[in-house]
Amino acid sequence: MSSINDTQDMHSDTSHLIPDPLSAMLSDLVISLRMTPEWDEWMEHLPDDLRRIVAPDYSDHLMQSASTIFNRYQRSRAPEDLEEAITLLRELTALTPRGHIEHARHLSRLADALLGRFMLFERIEDSDEAVDLARQAVAVIRSGHRPSIHLADCLSTLATCLGVQSDSTPRRLDRIEEAITIWREVVSLPLSPSESWTALRHLALAIFSRQLQLEEADGIEEVIILLRRSLALIPAEHQDKQGSLDALAVAAVMRCELGDANIEYREKALEICRESVANYDQSTLDDHYCLAVGNLANAYWINGDYEEAVTHYEQAANMRYATPHCRFRVTTLWAIRAIQHSTSLRAHIKALELLDRCLTSTPTIDLQHQFLMENASTLATNAASCAIEKEELETAVQVLEQGRAFLWSRIRGYRPSIEKLRKQSPGLAEEFKSVCQQLEHLTVSSQPNFMGMPPFPNISSTPHAAHGLEFDAKMTKNRQLSDDYERLISEIRQLDGFSSFLKATPFSTLQTAASGGPVILVHVDGSRSDAIIVRATETPLLVPLPGDLSTVADTLSTRLVVVDRINRNEDRYGVSHQSKEFDMNNVLQILWKEVCQPIARALQEMGHPKGSRIWWCPVGRLGALPLHAAGIYNHKGVLIEGFPNLYMSSYTPTLSSLIASRETAVNGGPGPRLLAVGQSNSLPKVKDEFLKLKSLLPNNVLKIRDGDGAESDKVLADLRDHPWVHFACHGSLDAGSPFKSGFVLYNKKLSLRDIMQARLPNAELAFLAACHSAAMESESETPDEVLTLAAAMQFCGFRSIVGTLWTMSDSDGPVLTEKFYMHMLRNGLDDTDVCDSAEAVHLATKFMREAGVPLHRWTTFVHVGI
């Protein structure tokens, strides 16, 4: 029961207070002022009494426009309509005196619109603000001296906001119970027939939501009874009949899913679902129809008619008039259910395609990350398993590439190489470059009043209002830029030789990642585990791994956390721990036998020379494990058998990032300029580290920022003309917001967001002597998105990176630094090559190993990139 559609009797209590001619003059004045920069300031200082009576015609116009546009959005699902409705409703709310009944109605309407946006993007701030506004509206209505005809509307909005929000908050059951209580109150009020059937439907849906959360069928019968009561009140040809019929169809299917699945209930559910789909007007198909067809597929599935079910899932997945979010929802269910069906791979590929489209319409990186956490944690690995089962290894490589490091790859996608395009169409190239830069800035920006957009007046007392206004602006700008982005790509693809510009990367291109040596994708899924060795000129090679590797990876990741803590205590405080289970030797031995030994054997059989380079591209939690150091060691840490004696290891988060690093690498040049950044005040050995650098590099090549001299802004500025950077400080990982991860400097953290936005033109080598600079957040739901700092620096433009998997010992910094840079500079300053950095790390850690440095200390160091 949306109150936003009711536009009757606006300002009936105020319009008589001023003469019509004066009202018209004031209305004209308001409209003209609104077009000037002084509008916000004028509104802010307008007395409440005058605001209450000024320009009622203008307020009527706003309300009529907001209602029309919101109704249009409900039909079209076009985000721009929703943005405009929210903007108009905010302005209307600002014009109306607080505490007035019309103010309550406007608050309720704005809550409705914000709830619509929450349902699009699941942005919790929208839901919170909607609930706050709806509560304010109800409070104003209840404070009146006489019963209000608007109470049912405002209560309905509040109950709806509570019910929808409950799906994404820890207090969801409490919120659902409150929503149910409010809906029962609404049902008990004097209502018109249309209000009655709407309230009954919403009460049923609230109860249904509760039972779904509880995974109990007990309350489903009441849901079905309420929906039948709702349907009985609705005239046969009334448009509201569809909503209650759709809800009844969902409830009937869920009764079979959660509880009694006897044949009578299953057949009845199928009958209702067929009626629901058949009842749609073919001229007004939208998201609701897409979901109804998806629910019909569910009904066929529970009746055992799998072919008919898959046909309807695929029909819903390909409905072009439905939104990507709606289609993605149905397609993921298809992919899950059809895991053993012949269409499984097709379903997963379609889901990945729609996932990308969902992210395109999501304006901020934090919301994109939230969406991935909730919807796509295993999509790529499941797709790869399907492809491997079908012996389509090239497809498996493609879907693993497409579905991993989504956010980072999207940002990199905003930085395409356009040199070829510039030669053919310079104007188009510059326009496309500008749009890409603006999109990247908007997506990762955390600052208000960006992109030259005007500030907004303070028009709401809710704590979420300021954030809501900023997000409104981001929504608008994102839509405009996204439209330009798609338009320009379409124009570019019309040019000769550019038909595949920015399309999904084909395997033939991905294969070039192995031009410097094989790349090993280690894939772990609940159903199977494999390594796929990508080779430069031959077809991929499959190496089957133990089926329980997923469990092994989780166990080893957990053990590594414990090993790290134990060894830190032992190093710092002399606390000894003898448990073999939590010994690094044990971890590396299991890793060798379960994962790396079969891969090493395959590399040897294919003739890959001993001592040459290979790249690891681990999936999921395997990214936290020291694959490069796997082997059997004696009690003194001497390597008996293992990977370090066979090959020189590097890592890469994706094949595309490795390809891009090679394409942008600078060959030759005037020699390195190195920026050393440290915090010796908290890490005493940093001073020794910097002394080693001073002994190897002249003053005109080396610049040091340490302690209070290492302010984030100064460091960021220096990075622009220093291709090499050496961080000797603490690292910080933020699993919830990966772009907020970074380096802890003197005054504040230098975040990955800061580094990425700097668009460093000459970045080559980053040495991250920082605790946890490459550590994987083991508890993340999307480990492929919580990139290590080392891997993330590759996406920020650095070609080669040295990092750590877990806490490094402060005392190892000077040793590794000296050995690493001695090798890098062995031929003099004018003959350096960042491609030597992998060998430099390999030799430096070999020196540490042979010097008797404990396993847990030297195995933490890794190389990422070219």
N, C-alpha and C positions, 0 to 999 in steps of 0.2 A: 504494500500500500504506500506508494510514493507520494509524498506531499508536494513534490516539485511541480506536479502537473496542475495544481490548483492555483489559478491566477485570478480568481474572482474577488471582488470587493477590496482590492488593494487600496490602502490609504483612505478607507471609508471614514476613519475616525479623525483624519487630519485635513482633508482637502477643502473642508468648508471654512477653514480658519483664515484663508486669504482670498481676495477677489480673483476671479478667473483671469482678467487681463494681467494682473500682477503675477499670477502663477505662470502664465505663458511667458512673460518677460523673464522671470527667474529661471524657467526651464531652458529658455534660449541661452541665458547667461551661463548656466551650469554646463550645457552641452559645449559652448564655445570654450569655457575654462578648462574643460576636461581635455581639450586638445593641446593645452599649453603646459610647459614645465612647472608652472606655479600651482597646478591642480592639487598635488599631494599636500603642499604646504597650506593651501587655502582650506582644504578639507580638515587638516589636523587642527587648525585654530577656529574652526566654525563652532559656535556655541551649540550645545545639544538642543536647546529650544528652537533655534533657527534651523538646525539640521532636520528637526522633526517635521517642519512645515515647508521646507524649501523644495520647490520643483517636484511636486507629486507626479506631474506628467512624465518627468524624466524617470522617476522611480518605476512608474507603471511600464514605461518603455523597457527599462532594464529587466523587470520581472517577466514581461512578455517575451523578450528576446532570450533570456536564460531558459525559460520553459520550452520555447520552440527548439532551441539548439540542443538542449538535453534530450528532448524527445527524438530529435533527429539522430543523436548519438545512439540512443537505444535501438534504433533501426539499423544504422550504418556501422556502428562500432568503430567509427573513425576517431582516433585519439584527439585530433584537432578540435572536433566538436566538444569533446569532454573538457579540454583545456579552456576553451572559450566560455563554456557554461560556468566553470569554476571561477574564472576571472570575473565574470559579470555578477555572480552571486556574492563574491567577496566584496565587490564594490557596493552592491545593494545592501549588504549587511552593515557596511560602514555608514551608509546614508541614514539608517533607521536608528532611532534612540534605543539605547539598551533598556531592557525591562518592558518595552512595549510589546503587545501581542504580535504585531507584525514582525518585530525583530526576532521573536521566537520562531515564527514560521520561516523566516529567511534562514535562521540558523539550522533549522531542520532540513530545509532544502539543500543548503550547502553540505550538510552531513551526508545527505543522499548522494550528492555528486562525488564527494571525496571517497565514499564507500565504493562507488563505481570505479574510481581510479585504483583503489586498493585491490579490487578484484582483477584489474588488469595487470598490476605490477607487484602486488603483495608487499607494498612498501608500508611497513608497520606504522610510520609516522602518519600516514593518511588515515589508517584505521583508528589510531589513538585520537587524532584530531576530530574525526567523525563522531566517536563516542563522546568526547568532551562537549562538542557542539550540541549533540542530541540531548545530553543531560541538561545543559543550560536551557535548551528550548522547553523541555518538560518542566523544569523548575519554574520558569516564567509562567507557563500555562497554569500550573498547580497553584501558584501564588495569587491568582485572580480571585475576585470576590464571588464569582458565580461560575458554574460549570461551563467549560468552553467546548464549542463544537470542534475545536482543533486538537483536543486532548488525544483522541484516537490516532490522528495523523502523527503527532509528535511521539507518542508512545510506540507506534509502529516503527518509526524511523530508528528510535533508540534500540528496540528489540532486534531489528535487523542488523544494526551496527554491531551489537554485542554478539550476535550469533555468528556473523561472518568473521569477526576478529578472533573469535575463540579458536579458529583452526590454526592460528599462527602464534599463539601466546601460551606460556606455561600454565596460565590460569584458565585454560579453555573450558574445562568442565564447569567451573564456577560461573563463567560468563554465559555458557549455554543454559545453565539452570536459571540464571537471572532473566535471560531472554525468554525462556519458557514461561516463567512467572508473569512477565509483562504481557506476553501474547495471550495468556489466559485472562488477564485483566481486560485486554482489548476485546476479546470475544464476548466478555460479560457486559460490555457497554452497549447502549442503544446505537445500533448501526444500520445503515442502509443495506439492502441485499448485496450490492457489489462489495461494500466494505466487509460484510459478514463472510462471503466466500473467500475473499482475499485473506482475512485474518485467520480463518480456519486452515487455509493452505499453509500460511507461514507458521502457525503453531505446529502443524504436522511436520514441517521441514525442520523446525527447531528440535523437536523430539527425535526426529530421524538423525539429525546431526549428533545428538547426545549418544544414541545407540550405536552409531557408527564409531564414535570415539571409544566407547566401551567395548565394541565388538560383541554386542549382545543383541539377540533377536527379540527379547522380551517385549520391548516397547513398539516393535514394528506393527503389531496388530492395531494399536491405537492410532498409529500414523495412517494406516490404510482406511480405518473407519473415518477419521477426520477428513481425509481427502475425498472419500465417497460423499460425505456430507457437503463438502465444498462443491463437488461436481453436481450434486442434486439441486443446488441453488442457482446454478449458472444456466441461462437459456442456451438452447442447443447451438445456435449460430453465433453466440457471443465469443469475441476473441479471447477472453480470459479463460475459456474452457481449456485451451491448449496448455496453459501453465499447470493447472491442477492435474490434467491427464498425464503430462510428462512426469510430474512428481509421483503420481500413482504408479506409473510404469517403473520408475527407479526403485520405489519402495517394494514393489512386487518382486523385482529381481533380487534386491538385497535380502528379502525374507528368505529366499532360497539360498543365497550365499552365506548368510550368517546362521541360519537356523534350519528349519524344516525344508528339505529339498525333495519332498515326495513328488511323484509325477503330476499329481493334480495341480500343485502350486507352480511347478515349472511350466506346465502347459498354460496355466492361467496367466503367468507372467509374460509368456510369449504372445498370447492373445492381446493383452493390454499394450505391450510394446508395439505390436503391429498397428493397433488402432491409433496409438500416439503418433507414429510416423505418417500414417495415411491421412490423418486429420490436418496436416500442414497445408497451407496455401502455397502452392509452388511459386507464386510470384513474390513471396516475402521470406525466402529461405535465409537463415542466418545461423549464428552460433547455437541457438536452441535446437534447430533442426539437426545440426552436426552432432550434438550431444545425444539427441533422441535416436539417431541412427546408430551411434556408438552403443547406446543402451540396448537397442534391438540386437546388436551383435552379441552383447553380453547374454541376452536371453537365449539366442541360438546356441551359444557356447554351453550354457548350463543344461541345455536340452540335448547336448551331444551332437548337434549338427555343426561340426567344425568348419566345413567348407562354406556354408551359408554365413557363419559368423565372420570368417575371414573376409568374405566378399563385402560385408557391410562395414567392417573395420576399415578396409582399404577405401571404400567409398567415402567414408567420413574423413579419412586422412587426406584425400585429394579434393575436398570441397573448397574451391578457390574463394567463394564468397564468405567463408568462415575465417575468423582470425587465426593467426599462427598459434596462439596460446591454446585455443580450443582444439584445434587439430592435433597439436602436440600431445595434449592430454589423452585424446582417444588413441593416438598412434602408439604412445608408450604402453598403453594397456594391451594393444594388439601385439606389440613386440614381446611383452612379458608372457602373454598367454600362448602365443604361437611358437614358443621356444623350440618345440620339437616338430613344428610344422614346416612345410617346404617354403612358406613365405616369410620365415623368421628373419632372414638376412635382409630381405626387401623392407620389412617393417622397421628394422633397426636403422637402415640407411635413410629411410624417410624420416624417422624420428630425429636423426642427427641434422638433416636438412632443415627441419622445422625448428629445432633448437637454435640453430644459427639465426633464423628469422625472428624468433622470440627475443634473442639478445639484441638484434638490430633495433627493435622498437623499445628497448629498455634503456633509459637515458643515462644512468650512472653505473660506474664500475662496481660499486658496492651492491647495488640491486642486481646486477648481472651475476655477481658471485653468489648472492643469496639464492637466486633462481637456480643456479647450477647445483648448489648444495642440496636443494630440496627436490630436484627433478632429474639429475643426470649423473649421479656419482658412478654408476657402473655401465652406462649406455655404450661407451666405446669398447670396453672390454668384452661385453656381451656380444656386440656386433662382430668383433674380431673372432671370438669363439665360433660364431655361426659361419663366418667365412672360412675358417680353418677346417671346420667339419666338412665343408663343401670342397675343400682342397683349392680354394681360391686365395692363395697367399698374397698376391698383389692387392686384392681387395682388402684383405686383413691389414696390410700395411697402410693402405689409404684411410680406412676407418679409424685406426689407432691414431694416425696423424690428425685426422679431422676432429676427433673427439677429445683430444688431450690439450692441456694448456690453452683452453678456449679463449680466456680473457686476454692472455698475453699475446696469443697469435692474432687476435682481433686488433689489438693496438698496433702490432707490427704490420697488419694489413693496411693500416692508415698511413704507412710509410713505404709505399711501393716505389720501386725504381722506375723513374719516368724519363730517363735519359733518351731512350728510344722514341718515346712518345713526343718528347720535346723537339726532336729533329723533324718529325712529320707534322706536328701541329703545336707550335709553341704556345699559342693562346689557350688552347684546351688543356695543355699540360699545366700551365700556371694556375688556371682556374681549379683544376682538379687537386693540385697540390695545396692550394689555399683551403679548400673544403676539407681535405683530409686533416690538415693541421688543426682546423677549428674543431672538427669532430673529436680528434684525440684529446685536445685541451678540455673540451666539454665533458668527455667521458671520465677522465681521471681527475678533473678539477674538484677541489674540496672548498674553494673559496666562494663567498657570496659576491653578488654584484659583478659577475664575470661578463666577458664578451661585450662590454659596453651597454649592458641592459640596465634600465633605470631602476633605482631603488623603489621599494613599495612603502606605503604608509602603514603605520601600526594600527590595524583595524580590528584586531581580535584580542581578547584577554586570554585565550588558550595558550599553553606553553608550546604548542606545536605550530602556531600560526606562522611565525617567521620562517621556519623551515619549510612550511607548506608553500609560502609565497615564492621562496627561492626555487623550490622544485617545480612549481607552475612554470616559471621562466625556463628552467632547464627542459621541461617537456616541450615547450613551444620551440625553443632553439634546436633541440634534437630532431624534432619532426622536420623543421625547415632544412636543416643540414642533411638529414638522411634522404630527403626527397632529392636534394641537389646531387648528393653522392650517387644515388641510383640513376638519375638522369644522365650524369656525366659518364658513368660507366657504360650506359647504353649507347651514348654517342661515340665513345672511344671504340667500342666493339664493332661499330660500323666501318671503321677505318680498315684499310687493307693491312693484313698481318696482325690485327689486334682482336680477332674474333673470340679468343679464349682469355682475354685480359681479366685477371683477378677471379677466374673461375676456380673451382676446387682443383687442387694440385693433382695432376695425373701421376701415376706410378712412375712413368718414364722420367719425370722431373725429380720426384722424390728419390729415385735411384741414384741420382748424381751426388747425393749426400755421401755415398760410399766411394767417391773418387779418390780419397786419401787413405782408404782402408775400410774394411767391413764395418757396418753399423749393426749392433745386436739389439733388437727389440725384445725385451723380456716381458712376456705377457702373462698375467695371473688372473684367473677367473674362478668363480666358484665351481664351474664344471670341468675346467681343464687348465693346464699351464703349459706354455711353450716358449721357446726362443725362436725368433725369426731372424736369420742372418741376411741382411740386405747387402748385395754385392753390386759393384759398379756396372758390370756388363752381363752378368748372368742372372737367371731367375732366383728369387729368394729361396733360402734353404731352411727347412723346418727342423727344429731340434725339440722333440717332445720332452717335457720335464715331468717330475712327479705330480700326480693329480692333487695331492694335498699341499701343494706349494703355497697356496693362499694362507693356510693355517700356519705353515712354517714361517712365512714372511711376517705375519702378525706376531708370532712368538719371538722371533729374532729381533724385531723392532722393539718389542717390550724389553727384552733382555739387554739390548744396547743402551736403553735409557738407564737401567739399573747398573750396568757395567760402567757407564759414564759417571754416575753418581758415586759409586764405590771407589773408582780410581781417582776421582777428584779429592775425595776425603783422604785417600791413602797418600796422594801426592802432597796435599796441604797439611794434613794433621798426623800423618804416620799411622793412620788407622788401617790395620790389615784385615783382609777378607779372603778366605781360602776356598769359597764355594766354587766347585768346578763348573756347575751349571751356569754361573754368571761370570765365567772367565772368557776373555776375548779369544783365547786360543780355541775354545769350544765353539764359539760363534762362527769363526772363520772356517773351521773344519766342516761344520754343517753346511755352510754356504758353498764350500767347494764341492762337497759330495752331491748335494741336492741340485745345484744350479750350474756352477761354473765348470766343473770337470766335464760334463757332457758337452758343453759349448766349446771348451778348449779342444776336446777330442775332434769335434766337427771341424773346427778351424784347421787343425793339423791335417785332417783327411782331405780337405779341399785345397791343401797346399799353401796356406798362408804362412809366410816366412816367420820363423821364430825371431823375436825381438822387434818386430814391426808394430805398427799402431793399429788399435781397434777402438771403436767408440761404443760405449754402453748407452742405451736409451731405455731405461727401466720404466715400467708402468706401475703406478700406484705406490703402495708401501715399499716396494723394492727400491724405490729411490732413496730410502733412508739407509740402505745396507751397503757395506764396503765391498762391492763386487770385485773391484780392482785388486783387493788384497786377499781374496779367498785362497785358502790353501791349508796345508798341514804343517804345523810348526812344532818344534820340540819345546821342552819346558824353559829353555833359554831364549825362545823367540827366533830360533834359526829356522829358516824356511827349508823344509824337506821336499815338498812338492806343492806347486800352486801357480796361480796366475802371474804373480810378479816376475817369475823366472821365464815366462813364456812370451808375454806380450806387454806392450806399453799402452796403458789404458787412459782414455779420456771419456767424458760424459757429454751428452747433449739432451736438453729437454724434449726437443722435437727435431725431425729431419729438416724441416724448413728453416729453423733457426741456424742450423749448421750450414746449410746451403747459403743463407743470407750472409753469414759471417765470412764465408769464403769469397762471395761476390764483392763484398765491400772492403776486403782486406787491402791495405796499402803496401805495395811492393817497393822496397827501397825508400828513399827519402833522406832527410838531413840527420837522422838519428833520433833517439828517444828523448823526451822531456818527461821527467818523473815527478809526480806530486806525492809526497809522503804525508799521511794524515794520521795522527795518533793521539792517545790520551795516556801519557806516561804518568799522570797524577793518579790514575787508578790501576795501571798496568806497568809496574816499575821496569820490566825488561824491555819496554818499548824504547827506552833511551839507548840500550845496547843495540837494538835492532837498527835504529837510525844511525848509530855510529858505523855499523857495517855498511850501510848505504853510502855514507859520506866517504868511506874508504874506497868505494868502488866507482863513485860518480862525481864528476867535478861540480862546482857550485853553479855554473851556468846551465847545468842540466837538471840538477836536483833542487826542488823547493820543498821545505819542511814546514808543516803546520802542526803544532803540538800544543796540548793543554788548552789554555784560554785563547791561543791563536787559531785553534781549529774550530772556528764558528761556521755553522752550516752554510750561511750565505757566501762567506769568503771561499769556502771549499768548493762550492758549486760554481762560483765564478772562475776559480783556478782550473777546474776540470776542463774548461772549454779549450785551453791551449796547452794542456798536458795530456798527451795520448796514453801515458802510463800512469796508473795510480796505485799506491800501496796504502791500504787501510790497516792500521794497527790499533784496534779499539774493539769494544763490545758490539756484537750484532744483535738485532732484535727482530724476531719473527712474529707476525700477527696473522694467525690462521683465519680469523674472522674477516679481516680486511687486508689481503695480501699486499696491496700497494702501499700500505702504511708501514710495512716492514722496512728496515733500514739500518743505519749505523748510528750509534750513540756518540755524539760529539760533545763539545764543551757546553753549548747553551741549549741545544735541543737535538732531536734526531734528524738526520739527513735521510729522508724517506726515498723509497724507490719511485714514488710518485714525483718527487722533486727531480730526481735524476732523469727520469723518463721525459718529463716536461721540458728539461733543459735541451733536449735534442742535440747531444754532444756530437760535433761534426767529426772529431778526430780520434774518438775512443778506440783504443787498441787492446791494452793489457790492464787487467785489474787483479792485484794480489790482495786477497782478503784474509789477512792475519787477524781475523775477528772470530770470537767465540760464536759458534752456531751460524757461521756465515753460509753454510750449505746444509744445515740440519733440516730434516723433514718433520713437520708436525704430525706425530704418529696418530693423533686422535682425530685428525680432520676427516670429514665425510667425503671430501674431494681432494685427495692428496695430489692429484695431477694439476690442480689449480693453485695449491699453496706451494709455489715454486721456492726452491732454495734461493738464498741471496745470490749465490754464484750463478745459478741458471738464470735468475731474473736479470742479472747484470748483462747477460748475453742478449736478452731481449731489449735492454736499454742501449745496445749498440756496441758493447765491448766484444772483441773477437775471441780473446782468450782470457780465461779467469782461473785463478787459483783460489780454492776455498776449503772449507772444512765440513765434515759430516757431524761432528759433535765437538764438545769443548776441547780446545787445544790448550796445551800447557804453555804458560807464559814463557817458560825457559826455552821452549823450542823455537820461538820466533826468530831470535838472532841466528841460530844455526841454519834453519831452513832458508832464511833471507840471504845469508851469505852464499850458501851453495847454489841456490836458485839463480841469483843475479850473476854469480861468477860464470855460470854456464851461458846465460843469456848474452853476456858481454865478452865472451871469450875471444871473439874476432874483432873487438874494438867497437866503439860507439857508432861508427858509420856503416857497420855491417851487422845490424841486429835484425832479427826476424821473430815476430810473435809466434810463428809456427814452431819455434824451438821450445816454447814454454812447456809443452807436455813432456818432452824429454828432460827438461830442467827439473820438473817436479819428480819425475821418475828417478833420476839420479840422486836428487837431494834426499828423498825418502829412503833410497837404497843405502846411502851413506849412514843415515840415522839407524836403519835396521842393523847394518853390519857393525855399528858402534855400540850395539846393545840397548838402544832406546826401546822401552817396553812397547808391545804391540799396539796398545790402545792409543799411544801417542803419535806414532808415525802413520798409522792406517787412516787417521782422520783426514789427511790431506788429499784433495782430489783436483783434477784438472777438468775444466769445462771449455768446450769450443774447439777452435782449429789448432 
